[in-house]
Amino acid sequence: MSQKMDPKVFRDLSYGLYIVTSRNGDRLNGQIINTAIQVTSDPARVAVIINKKNLTHEFIDKSKVFAISVLVETTPMTFIGLFGFKSGRDIDKLSKTQFKEGVTKCPLVTEHSLSVLEAKVVDQIDLGSHTIFIGETISSEVLQDGQPMTYQYYHQTLKGKSPPNAPTFQAVK
Ligand SMILES: Cc1cc2nc3c(=O)[nH]c(=O)nc-3n(C[C@H](O)[C@H](O)[C@H](O)COP(=O)(O)O)c2cc1C
């Protein structure tokens, strides 16, 4: 990390916790992200930041579609562990999860989710280790009321960690 950057400042930035999914033909996959944001309102566009090593990156890059599920605060750590610490290269995560098919044919994870949206990639920026995929929202649905999981709640209350592939990863010194 740059000497000019105090890591505490990065830790003060706030995020939510989401599952981003995509597909490659009939193959489905998804992973945890904290880096989902709305970037414009008209048209309604969202961005996600994905590590190039992840299978989800390969799927979004090929299909140019992705879906986001907003996780509820009561999401169990086992569920976050499945999507955030295991790769679809080793395990079929969607076979262990409730989802429905979206109009893009991306899986919309309905388990532990407050709401879902689907997007078509309209632009992408190569950041070296990661890519920012910018997508135009083409469907959205509220599934239930509830409190969204925040990154702070995940770290401070659930004592969760971030793996090296997360853009916000900070090595413990
Ligand atoms: C709390 C948390 C936040 C994460 N945020 C991101 C993120 O924003 N971008 C990213 O590429 N990976 C992030 N990850 C890591 C991926 O979820 C993880 O590398 C996953 O195993 C990739 O799965 P895949 O190979 O099946 O795509 C995060 C993981 C956790 C637990």
Ligand as a Chemical Component Dictionary entry (heavy atoms), coordinates in Angstrom:
data_LIG
# 
_chem_comp.id                   LIG 
_chem_comp.type                 NON-POLYMER 
_chem_comp.pdbx_formal_charge   0 
_chem_comp.three_letter_code    LIG 
# 
loop_
_chem_comp_atom.comp_id 
_chem_comp_atom.atom_id 
_chem_comp_atom.alt_atom_id 
_chem_comp_atom.type_symbol 
_chem_comp_atom.charge 
_chem_comp_atom.model_Cartn_x 
_chem_comp_atom.model_Cartn_y 
_chem_comp_atom.model_Cartn_z 
_chem_comp_atom.pdbx_ordinal 
LIG C1  C1  C 0 -16.431 -9.847  3.028  1  
LIG C2  C2  C 0 -15.883 -10.183 1.655  2  
LIG C3  C3  C 0 -15.815 -9.210  0.678  3  
LIG C4  C4  C 0 -15.314 -9.497  -0.602 4  
LIG N1  N1  N 0 -15.308 -8.518  -1.562 5  
LIG C5  C5  C 0 -14.844 -8.812  -2.797 6  
LIG C6  C6  C 0 -14.932 -7.842  -3.848 7  
LIG O1  O1  O 0 -15.469 -6.742  -3.689 8  
LIG N2  N2  N 0 -14.390 -8.188  -5.062 9  
LIG C7  C7  C 0 -13.789 -9.406  -5.294 10 
LIG O2  O2  O 0 -13.332 -9.655  -6.406 11 
LIG N3  N3  N 0 -13.737 -10.346 -4.320 12 
LIG C8  C8  C 0 -14.264 -10.086 -3.094 13 
LIG N4  N4  N 0 -14.266 -11.052 -2.129 14 
LIG C9  C9  C 0 -13.597 -12.345 -2.394 15 
LIG C10 C10 C 0 -14.422 -13.330 -3.245 16 
LIG O3  O3  O 0 -15.738 -13.461 -2.748 17 
LIG C11 C11 C 0 -13.705 -14.708 -3.215 18 
LIG O4  O4  O 0 -12.408 -14.577 -3.757 19 
LIG C12 C12 C 0 -14.481 -15.822 -3.920 20 
LIG O5  O5  O 0 -14.000 -17.052 -3.417 21 
LIG C13 C13 C 0 -14.363 -15.837 -5.437 22 
LIG O6  O6  O 0 -15.129 -16.921 -5.927 23 
LIG P1  P1  P 0 -15.132 -17.436 -7.450 24 
LIG O7  O7  O 0 -13.728 -17.878 -7.808 25 
LIG O8  O8  O 0 -16.090 -18.592 -7.421 26 
LIG O9  O9  O 0 -15.598 -16.318 -8.320 27 
LIG C14 C14 C 0 -14.825 -10.808 -0.871 28 
LIG C15 C15 C 0 -14.939 -11.805 0.108  29 
LIG C16 C16 C 0 -15.461 -11.506 1.354  30 
LIG C17 C17 C 0 -15.572 -12.603 2.395  31 
# 
loop_
_chem_comp_bond.comp_id 
_chem_comp_bond.atom_id_1 
_chem_comp_bond.atom_id_2 
_chem_comp_bond.value_order 
_chem_comp_bond.pdbx_ordinal 
LIG C1  C2  SING 1  
LIG C2  C3  SING 2  
LIG C2  C16 DOUB 3  
LIG C3  C4  DOUB 4  
LIG C4  N1  SING 5  
LIG C4  C14 SING 6  
LIG N1  C5  DOUB 7  
LIG C5  C6  SING 8  
LIG C5  C8  SING 9  
LIG C6  O1  DOUB 10 
LIG C6  N2  SING 11 
LIG N2  C7  SING 12 
LIG C7  O2  DOUB 13 
LIG C7  N3  SING 14 
LIG N3  C8  DOUB 15 
LIG C8  N4  SING 16 
LIG N4  C9  SING 17 
LIG N4  C14 SING 18 
LIG C9  C10 SING 19 
LIG C10 O3  SING 20 
LIG C10 C11 SING 21 
LIG C11 O4  SING 22 
LIG C11 C12 SING 23 
LIG C12 O5  SING 24 
LIG C12 C13 SING 25 
LIG C13 O6  SING 26 
LIG O6  P1  SING 27 
LIG P1  O7  DOUB 28 
LIG P1  O8  SING 29 
LIG P1  O9  SING 30 
LIG C14 C15 DOUB 31 
LIG C15 C16 SING 32 
LIG C16 C17 SING 33 
# 
